[in-house]
């Protein structure tokens, strides 16, 4: 029971004034975020475009490998003369300028990352596994192996 003589305490909440948001600051932050998103998008598109370009060139060069092998065999057998020799030299020049690299030499250490062993010779006086015969040269375009070098491997004695 309350009597009229007792004062009652009422709590009155005082509303704090809302913090004023500066529209220039908000718009500036939004603009900076959008600019960063666009810059990242542009970089990603450029990177994807470069990868697609390299893949397309690699696919075309892969299709030309059989032709390059035929030209090499014709040259080894002395059948490349006259106008055909000029065409073969121009073809080799073009693929080299594009970036196709031929690799695989006899006597180099066998590396399963870039060589494919088709034959194994009897153990010899080699210290490490060695590619002793290049049966078919390998080709790479930039950092990508288009075809591994197919080789005959000589293993060290006792291996």
Long-range contacts (C-beta under 8 A, 24 or more apart in sequence): 54-141, 54-142, 54-144, 57-98, 57-99, 57-141, 58-141, 58-144, 58-146, 61-95, 61-98, 61-100, 61-139, 61-141, 61-146, 62-146, 62-147, 64-95, 65-139, 65-146, 65-147, 67-91, 68-92, 68-95, 68-139, 69-136, 72-137, 98-141, 99-141, 99-142, 100-139, 100-140, 100-141, 100-146, 101-139, 101-140, 101-141, 102-137, 102-138, 102-139, 103-137, 103-138, 103-139, 103-140, 103-149, 104-131, 104-134, 104-136, 104-137, 104-138, 104-149, 104-151, 105-131, 105-134, 106-131, 106-132, 106-133, 106-134, 107-131, 107-132, 110-151, 110-153, 113-145, 114-138, 114-140, 114-145, 114-148, 114-149, 115-148, 115-149, 115-150, 115-151, 115-153, 116-148, 116-149, 116-150, 116-151, 117-151, 117-152, 117-153, 118-150, 118-151, 118-152, 119-151, 119-152, 119-153, 120-152, 120-153, 120-154, 120-155, 121-152, 121-153, 121-154, 121-155, 122-154, 123-154, 123-155, 123-156, 123-157, 123-158, 123-159, 124-154, 124-156, 124-157, 125-157, 126-154, 126-155, 126-156, 127-156, 128-156, 129-153, 129-154, 129-155, 129-156, 129-159, 130-154
